[in-house]
């Protein structure tokens, strides 16, 4: 009986470790088109997205109008959200490419700085989002993956977690208007 319990604990530990391990952004280094946030977000971009609870239920849908401008080596993204319940939100990101090719980002509702690493068609951001819900603010850990599909299209999947447990996912489709 003791061996069976120890085996069960070992298997559960292995499963937890595998769940925490994700792909390294370098896995996508050979993928094209190469994602350059400055080039992709220059000018106007539109996005459509949804938030799903960890069980898969869609609880919020939204559209985003984004204006991107580059000044003095920094990319400024002005995001205007319109949610399916009629509410709106604005977020302004300031992104800086570092000499090693990684990225730093800041926004009013991001605690500290977002840190991003790019390779090929992919950019992975990790940051803490201050999320207001029913009068309280929660610190959500964001694992944000952006995949450029072609010159005008990008898909973004973000895992939101609290205390190491996933609480939901955000999925977005970005498109450059023609």
N, C-alpha and C positions, 0 to 999 in steps of 0.2 A: 504494500500500500504506500509506504514511504517513497519507494522508487517511482511509482506512478505520479505522486504529487510533485516530486522533484522534476520529472520529465515534463509535466504540465506547466510548471513554472518556467522551465527552460524554453519550452515552445512558445509560451506567451511572451517571454522576453525577446525571443528572436523575431516574433511577429511585430512587436512594438518597434524594434530597431529597424526592421524593413520598412515600416510605415513612415518612420522619420527620414529615411534615406530617399532622396529624390535625385533626378538627373542633375549632373553638373552642366552649367551653361556651355562649357566647351564641347559637350556632346554634339552641339549644333553648329560648330565652327565651319563646316563645309557647306552648310545650307545657304541658298540664295533665294531672293535678293538679300544682300547684306543690309541689316537694319541700322539706319542712322537716324536717331530721333530728330535731329535738327532738320534734316532733309524731309523726313516723313511728315513732321508736324508743322512745317513752314506754311503760313497762311491759314486757310480754313480746313477743318476736319470735322466730320460728324461721327457720332457713335451711338449705338443702341445696346442696352444691356439689361441684365436681370440679376437679382440676388436670390440664391436658393439656400434654404436651411440645409443642414448636413444630411437630412433624410431625402432631399431632392425637391421638396415643395418650393415652388416659386412664390415669393412673398412680396417682391417689389420689382417693377420694371421701370426703365428710364431711358431718356434720350439726352445726349450731350452735344452741345455746340462748342467747338474748341477753336481758339485763335492762338497760333504760335508765332512768336517773334524772337529773333536772335539779336542780342545787343551785347557788345563787349564780351563775346565768348560765352554768354549765358543764354539758355533757351527759356523763355517765359511762355507758359501755357495757361491761358485763361479758359477755364471750363465752366460752362453754364448748364446745370442739370435741370431737367424737367421730369418729375416722377409721375407715375400713373395715378396717384392720388391727388394730383394738382399742385403739390408742393414743389418748391424750387430750391436750388442750392448753388453757390458759386465756390470754386476753389481755384487758387492761383498757385501753380507750381513754378519754381525757379530751378532749372537743371544745369549742372556744370559738369562738363567732361574733364576728367583728370588726365594727366600725362600718360598714365598706364592704360588708358582706354576705358576705365571704369567711370561710373557716374555718381554724383551726389545730387540729391533733390531735397527741396524744402517746400512746405506748404503750411498754411495757418493751422490746419487740423492734423498735422503730422508731428509727433513727438520726436525731437532730435532731427536727424537727417535720414532720408532714404538712401540706401546704398545699392547701386545697380552694377551688374556685370553683363557685358554683351559678347556674343560670339555668333558669327554667321547672321542668320535671320532672327535671332532671339536676344531678348534682354530680360534679365531676371532682377527684380527689385525686391528688397526686404526692408520693411519699415513698420513703425507703430502708428496706427491711425487712432485718433481720438474720436470715438463714435458716440454721438448723443442719441440716447434712446429713453423716451418717457421721463425726461428731466434729469437723467443721470448720464455721465460720460464714462465710456468704457475704453480701456487701452487694448486695441485689437492688433495682434501680430499679423502682418500681411506678407504673403509670399506670392508675388505678382510676376506672372510670366507673359511676355508679349512676343508674338510670333508674326513676323511680316510674311504675308502670303504672296503678294505681288506689289507692284509700284503704288497701288492705291488702296490696298486692303491689309488690315492687321487684325488678328484675333488675340484677345487678352483673357487669361484665366487667372483668378486670384483666390487663394485659399485664405480664409480668415480664421484665426484661432485665438483662444484665450486659455491660459494655463497649459499650453501645449496640446489642447484638444480642439479639433476643427469644429467651428460652429456654423460655417457656411461657405459658399463660394460665390464669387462675382464673375460673370462672363460678359465680355463686351466684343462687339464687332465695330472696328474703326474703318471709315471709308472717306477717301478724298472726293469731294464733289467735282463733277465735270461741268 
